[in-house]
């Protein structure tokens, strides 16, 4: 089993200060070596004792376990985090789609076939037949990566209208509980808001807590694009909001990034996608401490990005916030430079890797973390399925670390006026000379990439 720690707690862990004795196995779990026994250890020319391989492995295991316990014990709110069931597999309505041999007079492709097959299928259809499929199977067409962008917008409007009607009927059903009726009213209002004029919904899945992707800008003609991958507690209900905290939502981040790009490069056509296409953890419960949901979400992100490429969109910069960076880390190895031009992880607990090299990806990796972000106090450990590995802003990880000055805590990275927003916009625009590195020095990966 792999054991990872960003910090080594060997200094002081198990050492009895002032006695010259070092703690090892004993009847109560600890046995003590005397100072004389300790001095018999092998010495090298520099006078430093070297533990045996077994001792070193034991120390790493104890350290990882101790740090894992710190993560669990130090987060009192974890008990409130309910375990989530990941939404996976093909889109809702797939069974009806696969049974439809009548609409085109021939079988329709399996939605699980992949974006290449889906793109080729729609390329062979005229506009009328595409629209007919969207009318008959809106939930399938609206979620098919590789399908034409405008067709998906139209299909998702139909799906949202249908879901709004369904939820209004539930809200009016006297047999439902008061809570069920209230939740149905909220969901109907949510759908109505997403149907507002001018909104471009690229994906909509009402299953579970609901998933959605929204485009800001003209994706079909964009020269520079970005995709926002959010962290915990994001779903259909929390995808966007006004007032304080809006820059912590995928919609708020996407709108802010596109506004900054428009200000920095007015002549460049841009689009930003707020993608909430996986089941996120709720609260700081066990789901947030493991990569289980990230492992389920990573193939969905891979497929989504590959689908964008097949429709002709420029390779986006993918901005991965908080737990979203774990999803990006799990997806990285299967991404090509056509799927993504770069990954930016910010407010990250780790990428399920010890280093950029271990990600095994051709995609450039950038990172940022605000000094006031509470996530900086979470030990970077991966042991027994708990934790997410090395801190991406640490020097040893190898990412290009950029400044996040004036960001406010964990959710303020894309707020106007922050260095992180300016840097993320510059990276997306390809204006690397405008990027401000966190620790500029000649041998710093960020400095080498921007000079």
Phi, psi and omega in degrees: 000137181284138175236129182230142168218141174276328180245141176259117182266016183296331178287105179099338181284112179083007180262132178265100184293141175084353181248345183072013181252144179247135183283131169224206187290140180217177182298326179264020182104350181225129169242146186249130172275137176287164178299323180295317177298320181298326183286347179280355179298155182296137177242145173253179185301334181273002175080008182266127177289143177242121177294156172292165179301323180295317180297319180295318179294321178297318179298317179296320180296315179298317181297313181298317180296318180296317180293322177299320179296325177297317179300312183292310185290334184276001182237090188296334184281359185298329182299337182277351183275105182284143177292133184258149173263117184291135173277118181226179175082188183289167183292160177298146182091004183297322181299317179294320178300313182291334179276353185273099174258000189264322188304314179251000182076015179200163181297149176267152183292149177296126179301339178277002185293337179110155184301327180297312180294319181295316180298318179294321179299310182289332178296336181271358182256144174282172185301319183297316181289327174299313181295325179297317178296320179295325179289320184279330184225062186297321182291330178284305183299321181293343181245012181274106176292126185109343176285155180303139186301310182296326178294321179294320176304312183296318180296320182288331173296319177296317181295321179293319176299317181295319179292323177298316178296318181297318181289326176295323177295320178295320180295333181266359183281114182293345180280347179281159177286159177305322179293317179299318180293322178295315179297323178294320177297318179297317181293321177297318178295324178297315179296320179299320179295322179288344178270004180302150183303134175093350180280138183245101183263112185271340177206143177209119180229112184280357182294150178060227178280355178092138178231152186202152170224132181233140181259133174249111184111183182261094184297325184295333183241011184290145174263331178227135183225161175215155176232130177264125176247110187276174179256215188298155171070015179257130176203196183300324184283332186247010184302322179213152175199161179259168176081198182303137179090358184294334180280001172264357177263153180299322179294316179296320179295317182296314180296318181294317179297316181294322178298318180293320178296320179296323179289322183282329183218076188301333183273359182263128178280125186231158173211141177233134181251124171270109187251111173244070189251020176219164179280114183270158174296154174251123182066193179258051180271189181304327179300325181287340183265353179237169180260017182302309180289329177294321178296325177285327182279332185301314178297329178291321177292316177304312182297318180299313181294321178293325177296320176300317180298321182290338177270002175095005179290145176297150179301123185276158162278130183255118181261117189246110185260134172054235181298337176301334178289335174291319176300314180296321178297319179291333181272340194304318186296336182260006178267144174252172178292346175278332179281326183206138178272342179184157173243129174246117177254131182218143188059039192267137172275355183138167182241021182062039181202156177272339184199168175300320180302320182291341177292335177054053181228146174279355185279136180293141182246123175244158181210155176206146171208130179286144181296336180265007181284123181300337184292343176293342179269358179275123180301135179271095184226148170223110184206131178054036178084358182255135177094172189231014173091198188296145178295120182297341178268359177287150183300322183291339181292322175097008177282165176271102189270124183251161181290143174234032182306139177075004171288144186255093175071215190277338187240014184253015187296328181253018174289144179304142178091356180270150177293329179295317177299315179299318180291318180296322177295317180296319179296315180297323179282351183078016181268067188295334178292344179268354183285135177258118181281154181289322182224076184296124175203156186303327183261009179284134181304322179293316179299316180296328183280342188245004179235000000 
